[in-house]
Amino acid sequence: MKHASSVNPAGGVEAIRVFVAESSRMAGELIEETLRRSGQRFEVHSFGIDSLDVSRELEKWKPQVALLSSDLRDGPLTGFRVLFQLRQAASEIPIVMLLDSDDRDLVIDAFRGGAKGVFSRQSTFHSLPKCIRAVHSGQFWINNRQLQFLLELVSRLSPVQAVKPGGLERLTKREWEVTKVVAEGLSNEGIAAKLRITPHTVRNYLGHIFEKLGLSSRVELVLWALGQQNRL
């Protein structure tokens, strides 16, 4: 079931521990080979695994990033069962969902389930190491088409959450700075470190920004900010 290897672990930079949950061992080894050829530092534990076994193996190997296929050994879409279970358990392991395509509903459900990134097998696998590094550093991984799905979802589900008239002008210079960093996909802790403030202060800023713009969630703020890049 399990295959593990250290991919370029030597040297001064510590390898990122990557857990790969796939529908078959062969599929896991394909990803492992991709990471090996990248010339970057990863310690990979790859599995052809059932959904019921993933949580136990995650606890055993304690990865820094997990790649979770939508289809596991016990059937199609069973990876989503794992994703929702991990979210319910408040797992802190960042998850990248591996999808066969950018199917709109699956992309939306992946982010709803708490995934930090979605990687489509239709994309070139050469970008997978970059995806892993981004998620490991606290950022989100999303392509333009997937972002469009989320923008459409927010527009459809929350039509009343348009930015308040004059809301942009109400933001202070510091609130603009916080908004810029939020758009990078960083956590509150990451924002605090970058701006040299406390996580509590970040939460206060976000509350003020939501109120001034008429938004109700971090996701809405990120999506709005991405649409305002020329002003950020």
C-alpha positions in Angstrom: 0.0 0.0 0.0 2.7 2.4 0.9 5.8 3.6 -0.8 8.2 6.2 0.8 11.3 7.9 -0.4 13.5 10.9 0.4 13.8 13.1 -2.7 17.0 15.1 -2.5 17.0 15.3 1.3 20.6 16.2 1.7 21.9 19.7 1.9 21.2 22.8 4.0 17.5 23.2 3.2 15.2 20.8 5.1 13.0 18.7 2.8 9.3 19.3 2.9 7.4 16.2 4.1 4.8 15.3 1.5 2.0 12.7 1.9 0.4 11.4 -1.3 -3.0 9.6 -1.1 -3.9 8.1 -4.4 -6.1 5.4 -5.9 -3.2 3.1 -6.6 0.5 2.8 -5.8 1.4 3.4 -9.4 -0.4 6.8 -9.4 1.5 7.7 -6.2 4.8 6.7 -7.7 4.1 8.9 -10.7 3.8 11.9 -8.5 6.9 10.9 -6.5 8.9 10.7 -9.7 7.7 14.1 -10.7 8.9 15.6 -7.5 12.2 13.7 -7.8 12.9 15.1 -11.2 12.2 18.6 -10.0 15.6 18.7 -8.3 13.9 20.2 -5.2 13.8 18.8 -1.7 10.8 16.6 -0.7 10.4 13.6 1.6 7.6 11.7 0.0 5.3 9.0 1.5 3.0 7.8 -1.3 0.1 5.5 -0.9 -2.5 3.6 -2.9 -5.0 3.8 0.0 -8.6 3.5 1.1 -10.3 6.6 2.5 -10.7 4.9 5.9 -7.0 4.5 6.3 -5.9 8.1 5.4 -6.3 9.7 8.8 -4.3 7.0 10.5 -1.4 7.3 8.1 -1.5 11.1 8.3 -1.1 10.8 12.1 1.7 8.3 11.7 3.8 10.3 9.1 2.8 13.9 10.2 3.4 15.5 6.8 3.8 19.2 6.2 1.6 19.0 3.0 -0.8 16.3 1.9 -1.8 15.6 -1.7 -5.3 14.0 -1.6 -6.8 12.5 -4.8 -10.5 12.9 -5.2 -10.6 9.1 -6.1 -9.0 6.7 -3.6 -8.8 2.9 -3.7 -12.3 2.4 -2.3 -14.0 4.4 -5.1 -14.7 7.7 -6.9 -14.8 10.9 -4.8 -13.9 9.1 -1.6 -11.1 11.6 -1.2 -13.8 14.2 -0.5 -15.0 12.1 2.5 -11.5 12.4 3.9 -11.3 16.1 3.2 -14.5 16.8 5.1 -13.5 14.5 8.0 -10.2 16.4 8.3 -11.9 19.7 8.4 -14.4 18.5 11.0 -11.4 17.3 13.1 -9.8 20.7 12.7 -6.7 19.2 11.1 -3.9 21.7 10.6 -2.3 19.8 7.7 -2.7 21.8 4.5 -4.4 19.8 1.8 -4.1 20.0 -2.0 -6.9 18.2 -3.8 -5.9 16.3 -6.9 -8.7 16.4 -9.5 -8.8 14.8 -13.0 -10.1 18.1 -14.4 -11.3 21.5 -13.4 -14.8 20.3 -12.8 -16.7 23.3 -11.5 -18.6 21.6 -8.7 -15.6 19.6 -7.5 -13.4 22.7 -7.4 -16.0 24.5 -5.3 -16.5 21.5 -3.0 -12.7 21.2 -2.5 -12.3 24.7 -1.3 -15.5 24.5 0.8 -14.0 21.4 2.4 -11.0 23.4 3.5 -8.4 22.5 0.8 -5.6 25.0 0.5 -5.2 24.3 -3.2 -6.6 22.4 -6.1 -4.3 20.8 -8.7 -5.8 19.5 -11.9 -4.1 16.6 -13.7 -4.9 18.4 -16.9 -2.2 20.9 -15.8 1.5 20.3 -16.5 2.9 18.3 -13.6 6.0 20.5 -13.7 4.1 23.1 -11.7 3.3 20.6 -8.9 6.5 21.4 -6.8 5.6 25.1 -7.0 2.1 24.2 -5.8 3.4 22.3 -2.8 5.9 25.0 -1.8 3.1 27.7 -2.0 0.7 25.7 0.2 3.6 24.9 2.6 4.3 28.6 3.0 0.7 29.3 3.9 -0.6 30.5 0.5 -3.5 29.2 -1.6 -3.0 27.5 -4.9 -5.7 28.3 -7.5 -5.7 28.8 -11.2 -7.6 31.5 -13.1 -10.4 29.2 -14.2 -10.9 27.9 -10.6 -10.9 31.4 -9.3 -13.7 32.3 -11.8 -15.8 29.5 -10.4 -15.5 31.0 -6.9 -16.2 34.5 -8.1 -19.4 33.2 -9.8 -20.4 31.4 -6.6 -19.9 34.5 -4.4 -21.9 36.6 -6.9 -24.7 34.1 -7.0 -25.0 33.2 -3.3 -24.3 36.7 -1.8 -25.6 39.2 -4.3 -26.3 41.7 -1.4 -22.7 41.7 -0.3 -21.6 44.3 -2.8 -19.0 46.8 -1.7 -20.7 49.7 0.1 -20.7 53.0 -1.8 -17.6 54.9 -0.8 -16.2 51.8 1.1 -12.9 52.0 -0.8 -12.3 55.5 0.3 -13.0 54.6 4.0 -10.1 52.2 4.3 -7.1 53.6 6.1 -3.6 53.2 4.7 -2.9 50.4 7.1 -6.2 48.6 6.2 -5.1 48.8 2.6 -1.8 47.1 3.5 -3.7 44.3 5.4 -6.0 43.8 2.4 -3.0 43.5 0.0 -1.5 40.7 2.2 -4.9 39.0 2.6 -5.0 38.8 -1.2 -1.8 36.8 -1.1 -3.6 34.0 0.7 -1.7 34.2 3.9 -3.1 33.1 7.3 -3.6 35.6 10.1 -0.3 34.5 11.6 1.4 35.0 8.2 -0.1 38.4 7.9 1.0 39.3 11.4 4.6 38.2 10.7 4.8 40.1 7.4 3.3 43.3 8.9 5.0 42.9 12.3 1.8 43.1 14.2 -0.1 40.5 16.4 -2.7 38.0 15.1 -5.2 39.7 17.4 -4.5 43.0 15.7 -5.0 41.4 12.3 -8.4 40.1 13.4 -9.4 43.6 14.5 -8.3 45.1 11.2 -10.2 42.4 9.2 -13.4 43.2 11.3 -13.1 46.9 10.4 -12.4 46.2 6.7 -15.4 43.8 6.5 -17.6 46.5 8.0 -16.4 49.3 5.8 -16.7 47.3 2.6 -19.9 45.6 3.5 -18.4 42.1 3.2 -18.9 39.2 5.5 -16.1 36.8 5.1 -12.4 36.4 4.3 -13.1 34.6 1.1 -15.2 37.5 -0.1 -12.4 39.9 0.7 -9.8 37.8 -1.1 -11.9 37.5 -4.2 -12.8 41.2 -4.1 -9.1 42.2 -3.6 -8.0 40.0 -6.5 -10.4 42.0 -8.7 -8.9 45.3 -7.5 -5.3 44.5 -8.3 -4.8 47.6 -10.2 -5.6 49.6 -7.1 -3.7 47.4 -4.7 
